[in-house]
Amino acid sequence: MGNKRVFIAVDISDEARRWAAAYIDDLTRAFPKSGIRWVPPENMHLTLRFLGDTPEERIPMIAAELSRLVRDVEPITVATGENASFGGRVLVIKIDDPDRKLADLKGRIESVCCKSGLEPETRKFDPHLTLARIKRPGAAPELAAKHKNSRIEPVESTIREIVIYESRLDPRGARYIPLHRIPLKA
């Protein structure tokens, strides 16, 4: 057995995926030669914890611990929030978590990860949906400005499960393969 590059995430609703696809289509029509790598809607998710290279034999144990952890967690409703960018290189839509239920779930997952021997996450949790990565700094300033200044109607997603994904890197972009789907309380 080897290692797999894995992360823990939640999926967005089909409605949010359709909305994101339409929004990306609008931006790509307005800026066709922008030097941007867009995230395909089927790859869109909210990352809760990146595990990195993880021994394959540990993944089922982590899934079992997560299953015990979330069996009392009710489904969580979140919505798309404001448009932003991280470092001018990643275009995102922030996720509104007004009751902090997603943040609480993230904290629970973090505790499982630390108990399983992973180093604690040092970055502040900032839930977001990644839309695109700018390949070269400053390559698309007009596009980044339009994205940041666009006002969008919130689109809700109800989270009913967490997913352990494998990330397989490919020259055309990453592919995400679900390894374990772990339902929240029904």
N, C-alpha and C positions, 0 to 999 in steps of 0.2 A: 504494500500500500504506500501511496505517496501523499503529497500535500495537494490541497485544493485552495484556490484563492476564493475566500467566501466573505459574505456580509449578511447582516440581518436587516430586513426592510419590511415595509408595509406597502401594499399596492394602492394606487389611486383608483377611483371609480372609472367605469367606462365613459361616463359623461365627461369627466375631467380629461380623460385621454383624447376624446373627440374634440373638446374645446382646445386643448393644447396643440393638437394637430392642425386645427384651423388657424390658430394664432401663429404658429410657425409658418404655415403656408402664406399668410399675409405678409410676414416679415421677409420671407425668401423672395416673394414677388417684388417687394419694394426694394430689396437689396440683394439682387441675384449673384453678385460677385463679391461677397463679403469676407471670404476667408474664414468661414465659420463651419464647425462640425456640429450639426444639429443632432439631438438625441431623438431616436425614433420613438414615437409614442408608446410602442409596446415595451420599451425599456424603461419607461418612466416609473419611478417609485420614490418612496421616502426612506432614505437610509437611516437606520437607528444605530447600527454599530458595524464598523468595518473590522473583520477579524484577520484579514490577510491570509498568508499561507498557513493553512491549518491541516494537521495530520488527519487523513480521511477517517481513521478510527475514532477520533475525538468528536466528529460532527454528530453522530447519532446520540452520544452522551449529552452534548450541548442541547440538541433538540429535545431530549427527554427532560432535561432541567427546565428548559423554556416552557415546555408543555405544562409542567407542574406549576410554574410561576404564573402563567396567564389564565389558568382555568377559572379564576374568580374575577378576571378583568372583563368588564362589559364592553361591547362595541363602542368605538370612539368616532365621533363626527368632527372632522376638520374641514377647513375651506381654504381655497387659494386666497392669498393676500396681496401684498404689494409686490411690484416688480423691482428687481434689484440686480446687482452684479457683485461677484466676489473678486476683488483684485483687478477689476476691469477685464478679466479673462474668462469668467464663467457667468452666463446669463441665467438667472434663476427667478422663480416666483416663490416668495416666502409663503409659509403655511401658517394660518391662524389657528392657534390652539388655546382659545380663551379660558378653558377650564383647566389647562395644563395637564390634561389626561394623557396626551401623547408624551409629554415630558416625563410624567410619572412612569409610563411604560418604558421609556428609554432608561430611566434610572433603575428600574427592576432588571432590565436586560443587562445593564452595566454590572450589576451585582453578580449575576450569573457568570458573566464573562470573567470577572475578577476571581471568583471562586474556582473557575476552571483553569486558572493559571495565566490568564492574559493580563498584560499591563493595563492599568486604568487609562481610560480615554482622557486626554488632556484638553481637547478643544471643547468650547462651549457648544451645547446642543442648539442648533439654529435650523429648525425644520424647513426644508425647501425642496422644490422640484427643479431639477436641473433641466434647462431647455437646450443650452448650447455651450460649446467651448470655442473661444476665439484662439485660433492657431498661433497668431503672431500678435504680440502686444501692440495696441494702437491700430490694428488692421481694420477695424470697423467702428470708428468712433460715432458715426452718424447712427448706425444701427443700435449701438449700445445706448445712445442718448434717447432714441425713439422708444426702445424697450423700457428704459427707466421711467420715461415720462408718460407712458401709456397708462390709462386707467382701465381697469378690467372689473367686470362683475364677478363676485365670488362664485366659485363652483364647489359644491360640497362633495366630500368622499366619506363614506362610513367604513371604518376599518374593522374588519371581522376576523382577521388572522394576521399572524406575522409569518414571514417567509425567510428561510435560510437559502440564499442564492449562491451559486458558484458563478464567478466572473471569469470567462475565458476571453483573453485578449486576442484580437485578430487585427490585421492591417486595416480592415474596414470599420473597426470599432469593436467595443466589448459586446459579448453575448452573455446574457444572464439566464442561467438554467436553475429552476427551482429544485432544491434538494429535499426540503421538508416544508410542508405547510402546516402551521400550528394554529388551530382555531382558538379564538377568544371565547369567553363564556357565551353560550347560545341564548 
